Amino acid sequence: MTAEELRNFLAERQVNFGEEEMQNGYLFRCEDGEIFAAYSTGKVVCQGKPTELSRAVKEWKRPAGKSVKAQPAPQPALPLTAPDKPVFIVYGHDMAAREGLELVLHKMGLKPIVLENLPADGDTVIEKLEHYLGEHGNVGFACVLLTPDDEGHEAGKPAQKKYRARQNVILELGMVLARLGRRRVLILIKESVEQPSDIAGLIYLRFKERVDELKGTLFKDLKEAGYSPDPKGL
């Protein structure tokens, strides 16, 4: 099943979905939580728990004699977030930066959530992330704070020491990108921090000391993601 065939398949069943371009294909996110990765090879991977829709996609067969259409240009992703969905915050040791980001979001009328404020229920950090960012979670956007919490350098080159974000923050960044998609993740980098490799193409912004330096851009990115931030927070 090609991306175009999957697109038509979902449309015929009146499934509300958004799509975004990914490496070697397209990612389709459905209103009820199903996620389908359609690769240029024609392979479709169903993610998440099995549902009636995902089973139908797996069992789909191309009608005999019907040719595969050329894949069209990427279409803009449909907004998938409601204005009342929380904004997830990933952070390191810089509490001032985290609290500043929370304050900015509160002033915009949005609800920020942070990991340490979530009930543990015996879960590990990874399990909590999977729960709140998974198909049953209620998060539509994430802000990741990269602050100078650690120092590091290439092996054998101590003179090239640089400030880096915490390793757990980089891990959590990868998780929110995988769960939400790169268009729903904003990376906020404090000026003195070394930029992680392989984030070309992702949305990231640098600030000097205070997160509210970026509130105008944050406002714009949240609107593009389907939120309705209050302009009074600017």
N, CA, C and O of each residue as an XYZ file, in Angstrom:
936
protein
N       0.845     -1.192      0.000
C       0.000      0.000      0.000
C       0.882      1.244      0.000
O       1.704      1.424      0.898
N       0.716      2.090     -0.993
C       1.487      3.328     -1.056
C       0.845      4.383     -0.159
O      -0.257      4.193      0.356
N       1.557      5.501      0.018
C       1.015      6.592      0.823
C      -0.281      7.129      0.217
O      -1.220      7.456      0.942
N      -0.329      7.220     -1.115
C      -1.532      7.716     -1.779
C      -2.699      6.760     -1.583
O      -3.828      7.200     -1.366
N      -2.441      5.465     -1.655
C      -3.499      4.481     -1.444
C      -3.994      4.495      0.003
O      -5.192      4.366      0.255
N      -3.070      4.651      0.947
C      -3.463      4.739      2.355
C      -4.277      6.001      2.597
O      -5.264      5.979      3.332
N      -3.864      7.094      1.980
C      -4.596      8.362      2.113
C      -6.039      8.197      1.630
O      -6.977      8.635      2.297
N      -6.210      7.559      0.465
C      -7.549      7.336     -0.079
C      -8.342      6.348      0.780
O      -9.546      6.505      0.983
N      -7.643      5.337      1.274
C      -8.271      4.324      2.130
C      -8.886      4.975      3.363
O     -10.025      4.681      3.726
N      -8.127      5.863      4.007
C      -8.614      6.542      5.209
C      -9.735      7.528      4.880
O     -10.709      7.650      5.623
N      -9.581      8.220      3.765
C     -10.599      9.202      3.371
C     -11.928      8.520      3.058
O     -12.986      9.040      3.414
N     -11.885      7.362      2.397
C     -13.110      6.630      2.057
C     -13.856      6.175      3.309
O     -15.081      6.053      3.301
N     -13.113      5.928      4.376
C     -13.728      5.497      5.637
C     -14.021      6.673      6.565
O     -14.366      6.492      7.732
N     -13.875      7.880      6.019
C     -14.163      9.114      6.759
C     -13.393      9.185      8.074
O     -13.934      9.585      9.105
N     -12.119      8.791      8.020
C     -11.238      8.857      9.179
C     -10.551     10.213      9.198
O      -9.939     10.608      8.206
N     -10.642     10.924     10.301
C      -9.934     12.197     10.438
C      -8.469     11.908     10.740
O      -8.153     11.185     11.685
N      -7.588     12.469      9.942
C      -6.164     12.197     10.121
C      -5.330     13.379      9.663
O      -5.784     14.232      8.899
N      -4.109     13.406     10.146
C      -3.118     14.376      9.690
C      -1.927     13.601      9.167
O      -1.716     12.448      9.543
N      -1.164     14.216      8.318
C       0.004     13.533      7.787
C       1.198     14.469      7.763
O       1.052     15.687      7.658
N       2.379     13.880      7.863
C       3.601     14.657      7.784
C       4.667     13.845      7.084
O       4.681     12.616      7.151
N       5.553     14.546      6.416
C       6.618     13.868      5.693
C       7.661     13.351      6.673
O       7.997     14.033      7.640
N       8.161     12.181      6.434
C       9.260     11.617      7.214
C      10.292     11.066      6.238
O      10.086     11.103      5.025
N      11.382     10.565      6.758
C      12.408     10.010      5.890
C      11.846      8.790      5.150
O      11.369      7.844      5.776
N      11.905      8.820      3.833
C      11.471      7.704      2.974
C       9.974      7.430      3.026
O       9.549      6.298      2.796
N       9.171      8.440      3.323
C       7.737      8.209      3.312
C       6.935      9.255      4.051
O       7.356     10.404      4.186
N       5.766      8.842      4.533
C       4.849      9.742      5.216
C       4.294      9.073      6.472
O       4.140      7.853      6.527
N       3.997      9.897      7.479
C       3.430      9.411      8.733
C       2.004      9.928      8.844
O       1.760     11.130      8.732
N       1.064      9.013      9.065
C      -0.355      9.364      9.180
C      -0.788      9.166     10.635
O      -0.621      8.077     11.185
N      -1.337     10.200     11.256
C      -1.822     10.131     12.633
C      -3.339     10.307     12.611
O      -3.842     11.343     12.176
N      -4.053      9.307     13.076
C      -5.514      9.315     13.030
C      -6.107      9.839     14.332
O      -5.471      9.800     15.385
N      -7.329     10.323     14.237
C      -8.001     10.965     15.365
C      -8.134     10.036     16.564
O      -8.057     10.486     17.707
N      -8.331      8.748     16.316
C      -8.530      7.795     17.416
C      -7.233      7.170     17.896
O      -7.258      6.212     18.668
N      -6.092      7.702     17.449
C      -4.810      7.256     17.985
C      -3.994      6.340     17.103
O      -2.823      6.100     17.396
N      -4.576      5.815     16.020
C      -3.794      4.950     15.147
C      -2.715      5.750     14.425
O      -2.947      6.894     14.032
N      -1.555      5.163     14.251
C      -0.451      5.802     13.538
C       0.049      4.829     12.479
O       0.339      3.671     12.780
N       0.150      5.297     11.244
C       0.615      4.461     10.146
C       1.808      5.131      9.472
O       1.744      6.303      9.102
N       2.890      4.383      9.318
C       4.067      4.864      8.598
C       4.063      4.222      7.215
O       4.209      3.007      7.085
N       3.896      5.045      6.189
C       3.852      4.548      4.813
C       5.170      4.891      4.116
O       5.493      6.062      3.917
N       5.917      3.862      3.752
C       7.235      4.058      3.151
C       7.161      4.061      1.627
O       6.227      3.518      1.037
N       8.157      4.681      1.003
C       8.181      4.794     -0.458
C       8.271      3.427     -1.136
O       7.979      3.309     -2.326
N       8.667      2.406     -0.399
C       8.736      1.042     -0.939
C       7.358      0.392     -1.062
O       7.218     -0.666     -1.675
N       6.331      1.037     -0.469
C       4.998      0.457     -0.471
C       4.659     -0.241      0.829
O       3.535     -0.712      1.004
N       5.614     -0.314      1.743
C       5.381     -0.959      3.031
C       4.689      0.015      3.972
O       5.041      1.193      4.036
N       3.691     -0.496      4.708
C       2.993      0.303      5.718
C       3.159     -0.376      7.071
O       2.887     -1.568      7.214
N       3.609      0.391      8.063
C       3.798     -0.127      9.412
C       2.742      0.484     10.317
O       2.620      1.707     10.395
N       1.969     -0.367     11.007
C       0.935      0.082     11.935
C       1.534      0.168     13.333
O       2.103     -0.809     13.821
N       1.415      1.317     13.978
C       1.971      1.522     15.305
C       0.847      1.613     16.339
O      -0.295      1.937     16.012
N       1.196      1.322     17.582
C       0.212      1.390     18.652
C      -0.568      0.100     18.797
O      -0.270     -0.898     18.142
N      -1.586      0.130     19.676
C      -2.390     -1.059     19.922
C      -3.272     -1.378     18.721
O      -3.734     -0.471     18.029
N      -3.511     -2.692     18.466
C      -4.359     -3.090     17.328
C      -5.782     -2.552     17.472
O      -6.369     -2.618     18.552
N      -6.322     -2.030     16.404
C      -7.711     -1.569     16.371
C      -8.352     -2.136     15.109
O      -7.682     -2.738     14.270
N      -9.652     -1.933     14.994
C     -10.356     -2.402     13.796
C      -9.776     -1.746     12.542
O      -9.634     -2.392     11.503
N      -9.443     -0.454     12.650
C      -8.881      0.256     11.500
C      -7.498     -0.279     11.137
O      -7.214     -0.505      9.961
N      -6.633     -0.485     12.139
C      -5.284     -0.974     11.835
C      -5.329     -2.375     11.231
O      -4.526     -2.701     10.357
N      -6.276     -3.213     11.699
C      -6.421     -4.547     11.116
C      -6.886     -4.458      9.665
O      -6.438     -5.227      8.815
N      -7.795     -3.507      9.384
C      -8.279     -3.332      8.013
C      -7.150     -2.884      7.084
O      -7.075     -3.310      5.932
N      -6.266     -2.012      7.605
C      -5.131     -1.563      6.799
C      -4.191     -2.737      6.508
O      -3.707     -2.884      5.385
N      -3.937     -3.569      7.518
C      -3.048     -4.717      7.321
C      -3.619     -5.719      6.325
O      -2.874     -6.369      5.592
N      -4.946     -5.841      6.300
C      -5.581     -6.834      5.435
C      -5.909     -6.296      4.047
O      -6.379     -7.040      3.186
N      -5.664     -5.006      3.826
C      -6.021     -4.380      2.556
C      -5.256     -4.996      1.401
O      -4.065     -5.284      1.514
N      -5.958     -5.199      0.274
C      -5.335     -5.708     -0.952
C      -5.684     -4.767     -2.093
O      -6.822     -4.308     -2.201
N      -4.700     -4.477     -2.950
C      -4.956     -3.614     -4.106
C      -5.850     -4.355     -5.092
O      -5.573     -5.510     -5.418
N      -6.916     -3.718     -5.576
C      -7.782     -4.362     -6.558
C      -6.998     -4.836     -7.770
O      -6.082     -4.156     -8.232
N      -7.362     -6.004     -8.282
C      -6.648     -6.579     -9.425
C      -6.702     -5.646    -10.621
O      -7.752     -5.092    -10.947
N      -5.564     -5.481    -11.266
C      -5.481     -4.660    -12.477
C      -5.378     -3.184    -12.225
O      -5.261     -2.404    -13.170
N      -5.417     -2.768    -10.950
C      -5.343     -1.339    -10.638
C      -3.896     -0.934    -10.438
O      -3.198     -1.510     -9.603
N      -3.450      0.027    -11.178
C      -2.060      0.464    -11.102
C      -1.853      1.383     -9.919
O      -2.799      1.959     -9.381
N      -0.604      1.508     -9.527
C      -0.247      2.394     -8.435
C      -0.038      3.804     -8.967
O       0.747      4.013     -9.892
N      -0.737      4.766     -8.388
C      -0.607      6.150     -8.838
C       0.691      6.763     -8.328
O       1.233      6.350     -7.303
N       1.171      7.752     -9.061
C       2.359      8.473     -8.602
C       2.023      9.218     -7.327
O       0.932      9.773     -7.192
N       2.953      9.229     -6.396
C       2.726      9.880     -5.103
C       2.769     11.389     -5.262
O       3.736     11.909     -5.820
N       1.755     12.117     -4.791
C       1.706     13.567     -4.965
C       2.663     14.276     -4.021
O       3.287     13.668     -3.152
N       2.754     15.574     -4.225
C       3.591     16.386     -3.333
C       3.018     16.351     -1.932
O       1.809     16.183     -1.771
N       3.859     16.507     -0.899
C       3.384     16.457      0.489
C       2.301     17.503      0.743
O       2.387     18.632      0.260
N       1.294     17.117      1.497
C       0.226     18.024      1.887
C       0.476     18.512      3.310
O       1.026     17.767      4.121
N       0.092     19.726      3.628
C       0.285     20.214      4.994
C      -0.442     19.329      5.993
O      -1.559     18.881      5.736
N       0.186     19.078      7.124
C      -0.439     18.258      8.156
C      -1.651     18.977      8.730
O      -1.614     20.185      8.967
N      -2.728     18.224      8.951
C      -3.917     18.812      9.555
C      -3.690     19.025     11.046
O      -3.013     18.217     11.683
N      -4.235     20.083     11.610
C      -4.085     20.276     13.061
C      -4.688     19.105     13.815
O      -5.824     18.711     13.550
N      -3.938     18.548     14.750
C      -4.406     17.409     15.518
C      -4.616     17.768     16.988
O      -5.100     16.948     17.769
N      -4.260     18.957     17.350
C      -4.347     19.306     18.757
C      -5.528     20.217     19.027
O      -5.836     21.112     18.239
N      -6.174     19.979     20.137
C      -7.234     20.881     20.580
C      -6.617     21.933     21.480
O      -5.585     21.682     22.103
N      -7.232     23.114     21.560
C      -6.650     24.191     22.373
C      -6.435     23.831     23.831
O      -5.606     24.446     24.502
N      -7.176     22.832     24.340
C      -7.061     22.526     25.760
C      -6.042     21.424     26.059
O      -5.901     21.028     27.216
N      -5.333     20.921     25.055
C      -4.352     19.870     25.317
C      -3.110     20.456     25.989
O      -2.660     21.538     25.613
N      -2.556     19.760     26.967
C      -1.377     20.270     27.670
C      -0.148     20.332     26.759
O      -0.082     19.677     25.719
N       0.809     21.134     27.185
C       2.111     21.234     26.511
C       3.144     20.593     27.437
O       3.305     21.023     28.580
N       3.829     19.588     26.958
C       4.788     18.844     27.769
C       6.132     19.576     27.795
O       6.587     20.083     26.770
N       6.760     19.628     28.963
C       8.059     20.284     29.102
C       9.116     19.254     29.483
O       8.974     18.540     30.475
N      10.175     19.186     28.684
C      11.346     18.369     28.996
C      12.448     19.320     29.446
O      12.683     20.336     28.791
N      13.121     19.016     30.534
C      14.073     19.962     31.107
C      15.188     19.216     31.826
O      15.103     18.010     32.056
N      16.255     19.971     32.181
C      17.377     19.403     32.916
C      17.429     19.943     34.333
O      16.473     19.795     35.093
N      18.566     20.581     34.698
C      18.749     21.075     36.063
C      18.460     22.563     36.222
O      18.476     23.082     37.338
N      18.199     23.244     35.125
C      17.979     24.691     35.194
C      16.518     24.963     35.561
O      15.658     25.074     34.687
N      16.254     25.067     36.857
C      14.891     25.279     37.321
C      14.355     26.649     36.931
O      13.157     26.804     36.694
N      15.243     27.650     36.862
C      14.799     28.998     36.486
C      14.263     29.003     35.060
O      13.251     29.643     34.774
N      14.945     28.285     34.161
C      14.492     28.208     32.775
C      13.163     27.466     32.684
O      12.260     27.876     31.955
N      13.054     26.374     33.430
C      11.808     25.608     33.404
C      10.641     26.419     33.940
O       9.566     26.441     33.341
N      10.855     27.095     35.084
C       9.784     27.891     35.674
C       9.428     29.075     34.782
O       8.269     29.483     34.715
N      10.436     29.629     34.092
C      10.165     30.720     33.167
C       9.302     30.258     32.003
O       8.402     30.978     31.571
N       9.573     29.056     31.493
C       8.771     28.512     30.397
C       7.351     28.219     30.871
O       6.387     28.508     30.163
N       7.220     27.649     32.061
C       5.883     27.391     32.615
C       5.084     28.689     32.729
O       3.900     28.729     32.394
N       5.741     29.748     33.203
C       5.060     31.030     33.381
C       4.587     31.592     32.043
O       3.469     32.096     31.938
N       5.437     31.503     31.025
C       5.062     31.989     29.694
C       3.832     31.240     29.184
O       2.898     31.853     28.667
N       3.834     29.922     29.330
C       2.705     29.122     28.855
C       1.431     29.426     29.647
O       0.343     29.504     29.077
N       1.573     29.597     30.963
C       0.408     29.944     31.782
C      -0.182     31.280     31.339
O      -1.402     31.414     31.251
N       0.667     32.267     31.059
C       0.192     33.585     30.636
C      -0.532     33.518     29.293
O      -1.379     34.361     28.997
N      -0.196     32.515     28.485
C      -0.865     32.325     27.193
C      -2.145     31.506     27.344
O      -2.809     31.186     26.358
N      -2.483     31.169     28.592
C      -3.707     30.419     28.834
C      -3.588     28.935     28.574
O      -4.604     28.257     28.422
N      -2.373     28.407     28.519
C      -2.156     26.996     28.241
C      -1.746     26.256     29.509
O      -1.400     26.865     30.520
N      -1.794     24.944     29.431
C      -1.500     24.117     30.594
C      -0.184     23.358     30.377
O      -0.169     22.362     29.653
N       0.925     23.809     30.991
C       2.179     23.063     30.888
C       2.200     21.906     31.875
O       1.681     22.024     32.985
N       2.793     20.797     31.480
C       2.981     19.690     32.420
C       4.453     19.284     32.411
O       5.100     19.246     31.365
N       4.963     18.982     33.606
C       6.363     18.583     33.753
C       6.419     17.241     34.460
O       5.536     16.895     35.245
N       7.466     16.496     34.171
C       7.569     15.110     34.612
C       7.498     14.961     36.130
O       6.824     14.062     36.634
N       8.187     15.832     36.857
C       8.253     15.647     38.315
C       6.918     15.905     39.002
O       6.713     15.493     40.144
N       6.000     16.596     38.298
C       4.695     16.875     38.882
C       3.655     15.799     38.569
O       2.517     15.876     39.032
N       4.050     14.793     37.780
C       3.115     13.741     37.404
C       3.135     12.624     38.437
O       4.191     12.320     38.991
N       1.986     12.006     38.707
C       1.967     10.898     39.673
C       2.822      9.738     39.197
O       2.774      9.366     38.025
N       3.604      9.165     40.101
C       4.533      8.099     39.734
C       3.836      6.762     39.569
O       4.044      6.081     38.565
N       2.996      6.363     40.554
C       2.310      5.074     40.522
C       3.273      3.915     40.310
O       2.915      2.903     39.708
N       4.500      4.066     40.808
C       5.483      3.001     40.681
C       6.166      2.925     39.334
O       7.011      2.056     39.119
N       5.815      3.826     38.415
C       6.402      3.787     37.079
C       7.809      4.367     37.075
O       8.142      5.235     37.882
N       8.633      3.869     36.144
C       9.928      4.482     35.896
C       9.717      5.737     35.069
O       8.614      5.982     34.578
N      10.773      6.537     34.910
C      10.668      7.749     34.094
C      10.245      7.405     32.673
O       9.386      8.076     32.101
N      10.843      6.363     32.099
C      10.512      5.964     30.732
C       9.046      5.553     30.637
O       8.361      5.909     29.678
N       8.566      4.806     31.624
C       7.168      4.366     31.609
C       6.216      5.556     31.721
O       5.166      5.576     31.078
N       6.579      6.541     32.533
C       5.743      7.739     32.653
C       5.690      8.485     31.323
O       4.632      8.952     30.904
N       6.838      8.590     30.668
C       6.871      9.254     29.362
C       6.007      8.513     28.359
O       5.233      9.130     27.627
N       6.132      7.202     28.321
C       5.350      6.408     27.379
C       3.851      6.568     27.645
O       3.047      6.618     26.714
N       3.493      6.646     28.911
C       2.076      6.782     29.254
C       1.511      8.133     28.822
O       0.463      8.193     28.179
N       2.200      9.209     29.171
C       1.661     10.538     28.900
C       1.844     10.984     27.452
O       1.134     11.873     26.981
N       2.799     10.366     26.740
C       3.022     10.735     25.344
C       2.449      9.704     24.386
O       2.473      9.913     23.173
N       1.932      8.592     24.906
C       1.415      7.529     24.062
C       0.047      7.849     23.498
O      -0.461      8.961     23.639
N      -0.544      6.840     22.851
C      -1.824      7.050     22.167
C      -2.959      7.381     23.129
O      -3.970      7.952     22.721
N      -2.796      7.022     24.415
C      -3.840      7.321     25.394
C      -3.529      8.598     26.173
O      -4.297      8.998     27.048
N      -2.413      9.230     25.858
C      -2.053     10.470     26.525
C      -2.827     11.633     25.963
O      -3.600     11.476     25.018
N      -2.625     12.800     26.537
C      -3.390     13.972     26.121
C      -2.462     15.147     25.852
O      -2.813     16.295     26.127
N      -1.285     14.866     25.317
C      -0.291     15.902     25.025
C      -0.221     16.120     23.511
O      -0.167     15.165     22.736
N      -0.222     17.388     23.107
C      -0.184     17.673     21.678
C       1.049     18.424     21.229
O       1.240     18.621     20.029
N       1.897     18.852     22.159
C       3.071     19.652     21.804
C       4.075     19.519     22.949
O       3.691     19.315     24.101
N       5.360     19.636     22.623
C       6.394     19.547     23.661
C       7.437     20.632     23.447
O       7.811     20.943     22.316
N       7.901     21.202     24.557
C       9.024     22.138     24.561
C      10.178     21.459     25.297
O      10.014     20.996     26.426
N      11.337     21.404     24.658
C      12.496     20.731     25.243
C      13.561     21.776     25.556
O      14.041     22.471     24.661
N      13.924     21.883     26.823
C      14.922     22.856     27.266
C      16.297     22.202     27.314
O      16.513     21.253     28.068
N      17.229     22.712     26.504
C      18.613     22.249     26.534
C      19.436     23.328     27.230
O      19.705     24.383     26.654
N      19.832     23.058     28.471
C      20.552     24.039     29.276
C      21.921     23.488     29.677
O      22.115     22.273     29.651
N      22.884     24.355     30.051
C      24.261     23.918     30.336
C      24.397     23.200     31.676
O      24.911     23.760     32.644
N      23.934     21.965     31.715
C      23.937     21.195     32.963
C      25.171     20.301     33.100
O      25.570     19.975     34.218
N      25.777     19.901     31.984
C      26.945     19.022     31.997
C      28.074     19.644     31.186
O      27.868     20.590     30.427
N      29.266     19.094     31.362
C      30.412     19.474     30.543
C      30.962     18.214     29.883
O      30.957     17.136     30.477
N      31.440     18.366     28.635
C      31.989     17.205     27.934
C      32.924     17.607     26.822
O      32.958     18.763     26.400
N      33.691     16.627     26.349
C      34.610     16.877     25.236
C      34.890     15.557     24.534
O      34.637     14.483     25.080
N      35.410     15.650     23.324
C      35.809     14.463     22.581
C      36.954     13.773     23.302
O      37.822     14.439     23.867
N      36.965     12.453     23.290
C      37.992     11.686     24.001
C      39.390     12.144     23.587
O      39.710     12.217     22.401
N      40.214     12.449     24.589
C      41.586     12.863     24.326
C      41.759     14.337     24.023
O      42.871     14.782     23.737
N      40.663     15.116     24.082
C      40.742     16.543     23.760
C      40.073     17.374     24.861
O      39.066     18.037     24.613
N      40.630     17.338     26.072
C      40.008     18.064     27.194
C      39.956     19.570     26.990
O      39.124     20.250     27.592
N      40.841     20.098     26.143
C      40.844     21.544     25.899
C      39.599     21.995     25.129
O      39.282     23.184     25.094
N      38.902     21.045     24.518
C      37.708     21.369     23.727
C      36.420     21.168     24.528
O      35.351     20.940     23.962
N      36.540     21.256     25.836
C      35.391     21.055     26.711
C      34.277     22.061     26.403
O      34.524     23.252     26.213
N      33.041     21.543     26.362
C      31.880     22.387     26.076
C      30.742     22.042     27.034
O      30.684     20.950     27.599
N      29.838     23.014     27.195
C      28.641     22.761     27.986
C      27.655     21.925     27.168
O      27.476     22.150     25.971
N      27.023     20.964     27.827
C      26.067     20.096     27.160
C      24.815     19.921     28.012
O      24.830     20.137     29.223
N      23.745     19.531     27.357
C      22.516     19.205     28.076
C      22.669     17.836     28.728
O      23.512     17.036     28.322
N      21.857     17.575     29.730
C      21.875     16.289     30.408
C      21.538     15.153     29.437
O      20.739     15.335     28.518
N      22.148     13.985     29.642
C      21.899     12.854     28.750
C      20.440     12.412     28.795
O      19.885     11.996     27.778
N      19.814     12.501     29.978
C      18.409     12.094     30.053
C      17.517     13.030     29.234
O      16.486     12.611     28.708
N      17.925     14.319     29.129
C      17.146     15.271     28.334
C      17.232     14.911     26.853
O      16.236     14.995     26.135
N      18.422     14.508     26.394
C      18.586     14.107     24.996
C      17.762     12.853     24.708
O      17.158     12.735     23.641
N      17.738     11.920     25.656
C      16.922     10.718     25.496
C      15.444     11.078     25.401
O      14.730     10.582     24.528
N      14.992     11.941     26.300
C      13.585     12.334     26.307
C      13.236     13.143     25.055
O      12.113     13.061     24.558
N      14.196     13.926     24.543
C      13.991     14.642     23.282
C      13.693     13.643     22.170
O      12.759     13.837     21.391
N      14.485     12.573     22.094
C      14.244     11.560     21.078
C      12.879     10.912     21.216
O      12.228     10.601     20.218
N      12.443     10.706     22.459
C      11.141     10.078     22.682
C       9.988     10.976     22.250
O       9.040     10.509     21.618
N      10.064     12.271     22.590
C       8.953     13.158     22.209
C       8.926     13.365     20.699
O       7.852     13.525     20.120
N      10.092     13.364     20.051
C      10.118     13.470     18.586
C       9.451     12.252     17.955
O       8.687     12.376     16.997
N       9.751     11.067     18.505
C       9.171      9.840     17.966
C       7.663      9.793     18.191
O       6.926      9.296     17.339
N       7.201     10.303     19.321
C       5.777     10.231     19.665
C       4.950     11.328     18.996
O       3.843     11.070     18.523
N       5.484     12.549     18.955
C       4.697     13.693     18.496
C       5.025     14.138     17.076
O       4.200     14.782     16.427
N       6.223     13.804     16.580
C       6.638     14.302     15.275
C       7.370     15.616     15.410
O       7.117     16.375     16.346
N       8.275     15.897     14.489
C       9.153     17.059     14.637
C       8.423     18.393     14.554
O       8.932     19.402     15.042
N       7.239     18.415     13.946
C       6.509     19.685     13.846
C       5.812     20.055     15.148
O       5.303     21.168     15.284
N       5.786     19.137     16.103
C       5.110     19.399     17.370
C       6.095     19.404     18.534
O       5.710     19.240     19.692
N       7.372     19.594     18.209
C       8.401     19.661     19.243
C       9.253     20.907     18.990
O       9.800     21.082     17.901
N       9.359     21.763     19.998
C      10.185     22.972     19.903
C      11.359     22.824     20.866
O      11.167     22.606     22.062
N      12.567     22.944     20.338
C      13.779     22.804     21.151
C      14.290     24.198     21.489
O      14.556     25.005     20.598
N      14.426     24.474     22.780
C      14.901     25.770     23.262
C      16.307     25.574     23.827
O      16.486     24.880     24.828
N      17.297     26.184     23.188
C      18.697     25.968     23.550
C      19.280     27.223     24.177
O      19.279     28.288     23.559
N      19.774     27.103     25.393
C      20.467     28.225     26.019
C      21.769     28.477     25.278
O      22.455     27.534     24.884
N      22.109     29.736     25.087
C      23.166     30.151     24.173
C      24.501     29.433     24.384
O      25.206     29.162     23.412
N      24.857     29.123     25.616
C      26.173     28.551     25.897
C      26.243     27.043     25.664
O      27.316     26.453     25.787
N      25.119     26.413     25.331
C      25.082     24.950     25.198
C      25.493     24.511     23.800
O      25.100     25.117     22.802
N      26.291     23.449     23.743
C      26.660     22.847     22.467
C      25.415     22.266     21.804
O      24.649     21.546     22.444
N      25.210     22.575     20.529
C      24.050     22.055     19.815
C      24.244     20.577     19.520
O      25.262     20.203     18.937
N      23.304     19.727     19.903
C      23.436     18.299     19.608
C      23.517     18.059     18.106
O      22.963     18.822     17.315
N      24.202     17.009     17.728
C      24.313     16.680     16.308
C      22.995     16.113     15.804
O      22.151     15.668     16.581
N      22.839     16.138     14.479
C      21.686     15.514     13.816
C      20.345     16.130     14.195
O      19.346     15.413     14.246
N      20.286     17.446     14.465
C      18.974     18.062     14.676
C      18.655     19.035     13.544
O      17.750     19.860     13.666
N      19.407     18.935     12.436
C      19.090     19.756     11.273
C      17.673     19.409     10.808
O      17.303     18.236     10.760
N      16.895     20.413     10.474
C      15.529     20.185     10.037
C      14.520     20.230     11.165
O      13.314     20.253     10.917
N      14.995     20.242     12.404
C      14.099     20.351     13.541
C      13.926     21.823     13.915
O      14.742     22.671     13.553
N      12.845     22.109     14.649
C      12.597     23.484     15.082
C      13.358     23.732     16.378
O      13.054     23.118     17.401
N      14.334     24.620     16.347
C      15.037     24.951     17.581
C      15.364     26.436     17.614
O      15.592     27.065     16.581
N      15.380     26.979     18.822
C      15.616     28.404     19.026
C      16.632     28.580     20.143
O      16.685     27.780     21.078
N      17.432     29.625     20.041
C      18.412     29.920     21.082
C      17.976     31.131     21.897
O      17.445     32.102     21.357
N      18.209     31.058     23.207
C      17.951     32.209     24.066
C      19.191     32.464     24.915
O      19.981     31.553     25.165
N      19.358     33.722     25.358
C      20.559     34.077     26.122
C      20.428     33.700     27.588
O      21.215     32.900     28.095
N      19.452     34.261     28.267
C      19.294     34.015     29.697
C      17.885     33.593     30.081
O      17.706     32.708     30.918
N      16.870     34.230     29.466
C      15.481     34.020     29.875
C      14.660     33.441     28.714
O      14.788     33.867     27.567
N      13.830     32.477     29.044
C      13.005     31.839     28.021
C      12.022     32.820     27.405
O      11.672     32.687     26.232
N      11.569     33.807     28.178
C      10.569     34.725     27.629
C      11.115     35.589     26.494
O      10.363     36.337     25.870
N      12.430     35.492     26.219
C      12.990     36.139     25.027
C      12.370     35.548     23.761
O      12.355     36.194     22.713
N      11.862     34.328     23.857
C      11.358     33.598     22.695
C       9.829     33.507     22.664
O       9.276     32.770     21.849
N       9.144     34.242     23.536
C       7.701     34.040     23.661
C       6.938     34.357     22.377
O       5.904     33.744     22.108
N       7.432     35.304     21.583
C       6.762     35.631     20.323
C       6.805     34.464     19.345
O       5.797     34.129     18.724
N       7.979     33.846     19.211
C       8.118     32.700     18.315
C       7.365     31.497     18.858
O       6.754     30.749     18.094
N       7.404     31.305     20.168
C       6.667     30.203     20.785
C       5.177     30.360     20.527
O       4.492     29.384     20.219
N       4.673     31.577     20.651
C       3.263     31.874     20.374
C       2.901     31.445     18.951
O       1.879     30.793     18.733
N       3.740     31.813     17.995
C       3.497     31.493     16.584
C       3.518     29.982     16.344
O       2.649     29.454     15.649
N       4.498     29.288     16.909
C       4.608     27.843     16.699
C       3.431     27.093     17.307
O       2.964     26.105     16.740
N       2.946     27.558     18.464
C       1.797     26.917     19.093
C       0.536     27.114     18.252
O      -0.277     26.196     18.137
N       0.367     28.287     17.671
C      -0.792     28.528     16.811
C      -0.746     27.605     15.598
O      -1.771     27.055     15.195
N       0.443     27.434     15.013
C       0.582     26.567     13.852
C       0.302     25.107     14.200
O      -0.061     24.315     13.331
N       0.473     24.756     15.480
C       0.220     23.381     15.916
C      -1.227     23.158     16.332
O      -1.573     22.068     16.789
N      -2.082     24.171     16.183
C      -3.498     23.999     16.461
C      -3.974     24.551     17.788
O      -5.145     24.397     18.135
N      -3.085     25.195     18.543
C      -3.473     25.777     19.834
C      -4.026     27.187     19.634
O      -3.926     27.769     18.555
N      -4.604     27.707     20.691
C      -5.123     29.083     20.664
C      -4.518     29.864     21.838
O      -5.232     30.193     22.785
N      -3.230     30.162     21.789
C      -2.598     30.899     22.893
C      -3.171     32.311     22.995
O      -3.504     32.940     21.990
N      -3.276     32.784     24.216
C      -3.836     34.119     24.471
C      -2.780     35.180     24.157
O      -1.698     35.165     24.744
N      -3.088     36.111     23.227
C      -2.130     37.177     22.888
C      -1.755     38.042     24.084
O      -0.726     38.716     24.053
N      -2.563     38.038     25.126
C      -2.250     38.828     26.317
C      -0.973     38.337     27.001
O      -0.368     39.047     27.805
N      -0.575     37.101     26.661
C       0.637     36.553     27.257
C       1.911     37.035     26.601
O       3.007     36.703     27.053
N       1.778     37.826     25.523
C       2.975     38.334     24.832
C       3.515     39.582     25.520
O       4.516     40.146     25.078
